[in-house]
Amino acid sequence: MCLFTAPAFAGDDNGWYVRGNVGYGSHTDMNFDESLLVGDVESEGNVAASLGIGHDFGSWRLELDGDSLWTDLGAIGQQPASFAKLRTNTLMLNAIYDFEGMGRWEPYVGAGIGYVQGKLDAQAHDFPGVANDFINNPACWGGVAGACSVDDTDGGWGWQLLAGLGYKLSEKLTWDTHYSYMQVAPGGLDFDTSYTPALNNLAPFVHQGELDDVGAHTLMTGFRYNFGGSAPQRVVCWDGSYEKSLADCPSKPAPEPVMYTCWDGSEVESRSSCPARPAPEPTYYSCWDGSQVTDIATCPAQPAPEYTCWDGSIVSDAAFCPAQQIVQRYNTCGASNVAIFNVPANATPKVMSRLGTMPEFGDSHDLSPTQFFEKLQNRYASNATDKAYLDYLFRSMGYNGFGDAQAYMFSDAVMDVGTSGILGLGKQHHYQYSVLPSSDRDRQAFRIQSANGSEIYFMKTCGNYFYPCN
């Protein structure tokens, strides 16, 4: 626990100080009463300034404060050819209470009473109408055409409320930000209004009127400097608070014990209390034959790979297999209870001029047999119509469904010129008895090995099913 004594900061205890602030403010909405000027005015915002000198008695401060605000009040009663400007200078005696115990931060509230001086500059005069005549300005109550103007100063009693926040930058200097609301006492401020008639045969005159509900809102920031000549010694407690003596400081809680995490996740106050770490388990490696060893170098030697070719020969690599000879043969056209094999008696096939107008699985010329098989797999997994069609097709070929299909069942083929058979059409997989085009490109196909001897193909140009027969 570290405690030390230090001189009190500004505003902590007894001491004279000065303050200066600048900021932004606006007057409240006001109206003219019993005046030659008629209507209400609404203030715009402008720069505000404040100076103060005071004495700090501890939690309370007594301060003499002078503020100044000059704003444009705009048109009188929203009438054209009129304007008003007001400057207020205030001298207030403020009583301020500081909330302590927040370290360097020091919020406060206060109230004051004093004198308010107002300087009003306002005017309203006639303005030309649409027929080049002059219109009496409703903001000037003179009875006939003319102008009303004010350039006068008056004062009266007023009061204000304060709320602010200080931050102690050093022993003597505080950053001070506050909001204030000022209000002139009932009765407002009295100003002499001059009336100048437009006609030479009428005499000008002066009338005294009031500007009611004079008030102001300001928000300012600045600095407060404490001379600190009589400030007593104070102590800074362990938690950053300031007290008159060590006895007034809050008790410091007992320190939390420092905990250490052991290898097994347990928490202890001393590393020496951690349980002993067991010997590490040996690391096992799996060999190619499934055996487990602690040193991968001790795995048995792996024999050279063997591959069985389509003709039963055994080679070390499938690339060494002899080329498979595809014997082109066709199905026998005729009636069948399988829709995709059924060729009605006496039916005449439609001669196709080209393929691709009603594709089933799309152009596949750039795919290998294995890649086309993978294409069918993707469509099977993503489209319910294709899934049902492919399952039906492979069951018709003697399999349990498309799930029995393997890449090796697919191979390249070229159909003979004039080959006829059942041709699939479109995404919904309709059928039509057709004769293939004579184009070499349109006769290229993928042959599928079947389990029941039927010859089934997919045409590369459109990806359509084809059942050749003669």
C-alpha positions in Angstrom: 0.0 0.0 0.0 1.5 3.3 -1.1 0.2 6.5 0.6 1.7 10.0 0.4 0.8 13.5 1.3 0.4 16.3 -1.2 -1.0 19.9 -1.3 -4.7 20.0 -2.0 -5.8 20.5 -5.6 -7.9 23.5 -6.6 -11.3 23.3 -5.1 -10.4 20.6 -2.5 -10.1 23.0 0.5 -9.6 26.6 1.3 -8.1 28.8 -1.5 -8.7 31.7 -3.8 -9.0 30.9 -7.5 -9.8 32.5 -10.9 -11.6 31.0 -13.8 -12.1 31.6 -17.5 -14.4 29.8 -19.9 -15.6 30.2 -23.5 -18.3 28.3 -25.4 -21.6 28.4 -27.1 -25.0 29.8 -26.1 -28.3 31.1 -27.2 -31.0 33.3 -25.7 -34.5 31.8 -24.9 -37.5 32.7 -27.0 -38.8 36.2 -26.0 -41.6 38.6 -26.9 -42.2 42.3 -26.8 -44.9 43.5 -24.3 -46.5 47.0 -24.3 -44.0 48.0 -26.9 -44.2 49.7 -30.3 -42.5 46.5 -31.6 -44.9 43.6 -31.8 -44.2 39.9 -31.9 -41.9 37.2 -30.6 -38.3 36.5 -31.4 -36.2 33.3 -31.5 -32.5 33.4 -30.8 -29.7 31.9 -32.9 -26.6 30.5 -31.2 -23.3 32.4 -30.8 -20.0 32.5 -28.8 -20.3 33.0 -25.1 -17.6 33.9 -22.5 -17.3 33.8 -18.8 -14.9 35.0 -16.1 -15.0 34.2 -12.4 -13.1 34.7 -9.1 -13.9 32.7 -6.0 -12.9 31.1 -2.8 -12.9 27.4 -2.1 -14.1 26.4 1.4 -13.9 22.6 0.9 -17.0 21.1 -0.5 -18.5 24.5 -1.1 -17.3 27.4 -3.2 -18.4 31.0 -3.4 -17.8 32.7 -6.7 -18.4 36.1 -8.4 -19.1 35.3 -12.1 -19.4 37.6 -15.1 -20.9 36.2 -18.4 -21.5 37.8 -21.8 -23.6 36.6 -24.8 -24.5 38.4 -28.0 -27.0 36.8 -30.4 -29.1 37.5 -33.4 -32.8 37.2 -32.6 -33.9 37.2 -36.3 -37.1 38.8 -37.7 -39.7 40.2 -35.2 -42.8 38.1 -35.3 -41.5 36.4 -38.5 -42.3 39.7 -40.4 -40.1 41.0 -43.3 -38.1 44.2 -43.0 -37.5 43.6 -39.3 -34.6 42.4 -37.1 -33.5 42.2 -33.5 -30.2 41.6 -31.7 -29.6 41.3 -28.0 -26.5 41.3 -25.8 -26.7 40.2 -22.2 -23.9 40.8 -19.6 -24.4 39.2 -16.2 -22.7 39.6 -12.9 -23.8 36.8 -10.5 -22.8 35.6 -7.0 -22.8 31.8 -7.2 -22.8 29.2 -4.5 -21.3 25.9 -5.8 -21.2 22.4 -4.2 -18.4 20.0 -5.3 -19.0 16.2 -5.1 -15.7 14.7 -3.9 -14.4 11.2 -3.7 -14.1 10.6 -7.4 -10.3 11.0 -7.8 -9.4 13.8 -10.2 -12.9 14.1 -11.5 -15.1 16.6 -9.6 -18.7 17.1 -10.7 -20.6 20.1 -9.2 -23.9 22.0 -9.1 -24.6 25.6 -8.2 -27.0 28.5 -8.2 -26.5 32.2 -8.4 -28.2 35.6 -8.2 -27.2 38.9 -9.5 -27.5 41.7 -12.1 -28.3 41.3 -15.8 -27.7 44.0 -18.3 -29.3 43.8 -21.7 -28.5 45.9 -24.9 -31.2 45.6 -27.6 -30.8 46.7 -31.2 -34.0 46.1 -33.1 -36.0 47.7 -36.0 -39.1 47.2 -38.1 -40.2 49.4 -41.0 -42.6 49.5 -43.9 -41.9 47.4 -47.0 -43.0 47.7 -50.6 -46.0 45.6 -51.8 -46.7 43.9 -55.1 -48.3 47.1 -56.5 -45.3 49.3 -55.6 -47.2 50.6 -52.6 -45.8 50.5 -49.0 -47.3 48.1 -46.5 -47.4 48.9 -42.8 -45.2 46.4 -41.1 -47.3 44.4 -38.5 -44.1 44.3 -36.3 -44.2 48.1 -35.9 -47.3 49.4 -34.0 -47.4 53.1 -34.9 -50.8 53.5 -36.3 -49.7 54.7 -39.7 -46.8 54.1 -42.1 -43.4 54.5 -40.5 -40.5 52.7 -38.7 -40.0 51.5 -35.1 -36.4 51.1 -33.8 -34.7 50.3 -30.5 -31.0 51.0 -29.6 -31.1 51.0 -25.8 -29.7 49.4 -22.7 -31.5 48.3 -19.5 -30.7 46.1 -16.5 -32.5 44.1 -13.8 -32.2 41.3 -11.3 -31.7 37.7 -12.5 -30.7 34.3 -11.3 -29.0 31.2 -12.8 -28.5 27.5 -12.3 -25.2 25.7 -12.9 -24.0 22.1 -13.5 -20.4 21.2 -14.3 -17.5 18.8 -14.2 -13.9 19.6 -13.3 -10.8 17.5 -13.9 -7.6 18.2 -11.9 -4.7 18.5 -14.3 -2.3 19.5 -11.5 -2.2 20.8 -7.9 -3.4 24.3 -9.0 -5.0 23.8 -12.5 -8.4 22.3 -13.2 -10.1 21.8 -16.5 -13.6 23.2 -16.0 -16.7 22.5 -18.2 -20.2 23.7 -17.2 -23.7 24.4 -18.4 -25.7 27.4 -17.1 -29.3 28.6 -17.4 -29.9 32.3 -16.8 -33.3 34.0 -16.3 -34.1 37.7 -15.8 -36.6 38.3 -12.9 -40.3 38.8 -13.8 -40.8 42.2 -15.4 -38.2 41.7 -18.1 -36.1 44.5 -19.4 -37.5 48.0 -20.4 -36.3 49.6 -23.6 -37.2 52.9 -25.3 -38.7 52.4 -28.7 -38.5 55.3 -31.3 -41.3 55.7 -33.8 -40.5 57.7 -37.0 -43.6 58.3 -39.2 -43.4 58.2 -43.0 -45.4 61.4 -43.4 -43.7 64.7 -42.7 -46.8 66.2 -41.0 -46.6 63.7 -38.1 -44.1 64.0 -35.3 -41.9 61.1 -34.1 -42.2 59.9 -30.5 -40.6 57.5 -28.0 -42.5 54.8 -26.1 -41.1 52.5 -23.4 -41.9 48.8 -23.7 -40.7 45.5 -22.2 -38.8 42.5 -23.6 -40.3 39.6 -21.6 -38.9 36.1 -20.7 -35.3 37.1 -21.2 -33.1 34.1 -20.5 -30.1 32.2 -21.9 -28.6 28.7 -22.2 -24.8 28.4 -22.4 -22.3 25.5 -22.5 -18.7 26.6 -21.8 -15.3 25.1 -21.1 -12.0 26.5 -19.8 -9.6 26.4 -16.9 -9.7 27.2 -13.1 -6.5 28.2 -11.4 -6.1 27.9 -7.6 -3.6 30.1 -5.9 -3.6 27.6 -3.0 -1.9 29.9 -0.5 -3.9 28.5 2.4 -4.7 25.0 1.2 -3.9 22.4 4.0 -2.0 19.2 3.4 -4.0 16.1 2.3 -3.1 12.5 1.6 -3.7 10.4 -1.5 -5.1 7.0 -0.5 -4.2 3.7 -2.1 -7.4 3.9 -4.3 -6.6 7.4 -5.6 -9.1 9.2 -3.4 -8.0 12.3 -1.3 -8.5 12.5 2.5 -7.4 14.8 5.3 -5.5 12.0 7.1 -4.4 8.4 6.6 -7.1 7.4 9.2 -9.8 8.6 6.8 -8.6 6.4 3.9 -10.7 3.3 3.2 -9.2 0.0 4.3 -7.2 -1.8 1.6 -8.5 -5.3 1.0 -6.2 -8.2 1.5 -4.3 -9.1 -1.7 -5.6 -12.0 -3.7 -3.2 -15.0 -3.7 -1.2 -15.5 -6.9 -2.3 -18.8 -8.4 -0.3 -20.9 -10.9 -1.7 -23.3 -13.4 -0.1 -26.8 -13.4 0.4 -29.0 -16.5 -2.8 -30.9 -15.7 -4.9 -27.7 -15.3 -5.0 -27.6 -11.5 -4.5 -24.3 -9.7 -1.9 -24.0 -6.9 -0.3 -21.1 -4.9 3.2 -22.5 -5.4 4.6 -24.2 -8.5 6.3 -26.7 -6.2 2.8 -28.0 -5.3 2.0 -29.1 -8.8 1.7 -32.9 -9.2 4.6 -34.7 -10.9 4.2 -35.0 -14.7 3.9 -38.7 -15.8 6.3 -40.1 -18.4 5.0 -39.4 -21.9 3.1 -42.1 -23.7 5.0 -43.5 -26.7 3.9 -42.2 -30.1 2.7 -45.0 -32.4 2.7 -44.9 -36.2 0.4 -47.0 -38.6 2.2 -48.9 -41.3 0.8 -49.6 -44.8 -0.3 -53.1 -43.6 -2.1 -51.7 -40.4 0.6 -52.7 -38.0 1.6 -50.2 -35.2 5.2 -49.2 -34.5 7.0 -46.6 -32.4 9.5 -45.9 -35.2 8.1 -45.5 -38.7 11.4 -46.7 -40.1 10.7 -50.2 -38.7 7.5 -50.7 -40.8 7.8 -53.8 -43.1 8.6 -53.1 -46.7 5.6 -52.5 -48.9 5.4 -54.9 -51.9 5.1 -53.5 -55.4 1.4 -52.6 -56.3 -0.6 -54.9 -58.5 -3.5 -54.0 -60.8 -5.9 -56.4 -62.5 -6.8 -55.3 -66.1 -10.1 -55.8 -67.9 -8.7 -58.9 -69.5 -7.5 -60.5 -66.2 -3.8 -59.7 -66.6 -2.0 -58.2 -63.6 0.3 -55.2 -64.0 1.9 -52.7 -61.5 0.1 -49.7 -63.0 -3.3 -49.4 -64.8 -1.5 -47.5 -67.6 0.2 -50.7 -68.6 -3.1 -52.5 -69.3 -3.7 -53.5 -72.9 -6.3 -51.3 -74.8 -9.8 -52.6 -74.3 -11.5 -53.6 -77.6 -15.0 -52.4 -77.7 -17.2 -54.6 -79.9 -20.0 -52.4 -81.2 -23.4 -54.2 -81.2 -26.9 -53.0 -80.9 -30.1 -54.0 -79.2 -33.1 -55.6 -81.1 -35.9 -53.1 -81.7 -39.2 -54.2 -80.4 -41.9 -53.9 -77.8 -40.7 -53.9 -74.1 -42.3 -53.4 -70.7 -39.3 -51.1 -70.0 -40.3 -47.7 -71.3 -36.8 -46.6 -72.3 -36.3 -49.9 -74.3 -39.8 -50.0 -75.9 -40.0 -49.5 -79.7 -43.6 -49.9 -80.8 -44.3 -52.2 -83.8 -44.5 -50.4 -87.2 -43.1 -47.2 -85.6 -41.2 -44.9 -87.9 -38.1 -43.2 -86.4 -37.7 -39.4 -86.7 -34.5 -38.4 -88.6 -32.6 -35.9 -86.4 -30.8 -33.1 -88.3 -28.7 -32.2 -85.2 -28.5 -32.8 -81.5 -28.4 -30.3 -78.6 -31.8 -28.6 -79.0 -33.3 -30.5 -76.0 -30.4 -31.6 -73.8 -30.6 -33.8 -70.8 -27.1 -33.5 -69.2 -25.6 -30.9 -71.6 -22.6 -30.8 -74.0 -19.9 -33.2 -72.7 -17.4 -33.4 -75.6 -14.6 -32.0 -73.4 -15.1 -34.6 -70.6 -13.4 -38.0 -70.2 -15.6 -41.0 -69.4 -14.7 -40.7 -65.7 -15.5 -37.0 -65.7 -18.9 -37.6 -67.3 -19.6 -40.2 -64.6 -18.8 -37.5 -62.0 -21.1 -35.1 -63.8 -24.0 -37.6 -63.5 -23.1 -38.1 -59.8 -23.5 -34.3 -59.2 -26.8 -34.2 -61.0 -28.0 -37.2 -59.0 -27.2 -35.5 -55.7 -28.7 -32.1 -56.6 -31.8 -32.8 -58.7 -34.7 -35.0 -57.6 -35.9 -35.5 -61.2 -32.4 -36.6 -62.4 -32.1 -38.9 -59.3 -35.3 -40.8 -60.1 -34.4 -41.1 -63.8 -30.9 -42.4 -63.2 -32.1 -44.9 -60.6 -34.7 -46.1 -63.1 -32.2 -46.3 -65.9 -29.6 -48.4 -63.9 -32.3 -50.7 -62.6 -33.4 -51.3 -66.2 -29.7 -52.3 -66.9 -29.8 -55.0 -64.2 -28.3 -53.0 -61.3 -29.9 -52.0 -58.0 -29.9 -48.4 -59.0 -27.4 -45.6 -59.8 -25.6 -46.3 -56.5 -24.1 -49.3 -58.2 -22.5 -47.2 -61.0 -18.7 -47.1 -61.1 -16.4 -44.9 -63.3 -14.9 -48.0 -65.0 -18.3 -48.8 -66.5 -18.1 -45.7 -68.8 -16.1 -45.7 -72.0 -15.8 -43.7 -75.3 -17.8 -44.9 -78.4 -18.8 -43.7 -81.9 -22.2 -44.7 -83.2 -22.5 -45.9 -86.9 -24.1 -43.6 -89.5 -27.8 -44.2 -89.6 -28.1 -45.7 -86.2 -31.7 -45.6 -84.8 -33.1 -46.1 -81.3 -34.8 -44.5 -78.3 -33.4 -41.0 -77.7 -33.9 -39.1 -74.5 -35.2 -35.5 -74.7 -35.1 -32.5 -72.3 -34.7 -32.0 -68.5 -37.9 -34.1 -67.8 -36.4 -37.1 -69.7 -39.0 -37.8 -72.3 -38.3 -40.4 -75.1 -38.6 -40.5 -78.9 -37.8 -43.2 -81.5 -35.1 -41.4 -83.6 -32.3 -41.8 -86.2 -29.0 -40.1 -85.2 -27.6 -37.3 -87.4 -24.8 -38.2 -89.8 -22.4 -35.6 -88.3 -19.3 -37.3 -86.8 -19.5 -35.0 -83.7 -23.2 -35.9 -83.1 -22.4 -39.6 -83.2 -19.8 -39.5 -80.5 -21.0 -41.1 -77.2 -20.2 -42.6 -73.8 -21.0 -46.4 -73.6 -22.2 -47.7 -70.2 -21.5 -51.3 -69.3 -24.7 -53.0 -68.3 -25.5 -56.1 -66.1 -28.1 -57.6 -68.3 -26.6 -57.2 -71.8 -28.5 -54.1 -72.9 -26.5 -51.5 -74.8 -26.9 -48.0 -73.3 -25.2 -44.8 -74.4 -25.1 -41.1 -73.6 -24.5 -38.8 -76.6 -21.7 -36.3 -76.0 -23.2 -33.4 -77.9 -26.3 -33.1 -75.6 -25.8 -35.6 -72.8 -29.0 -37.4 -73.9 -29.7 -41.1 -73.2 -29.7 -43.4 -76.3 -30.8 -47.0 -76.7 -29.6 -48.2 -80.2 -31.5 -51.0 -81.9 -32.0 -52.6 -85.3 
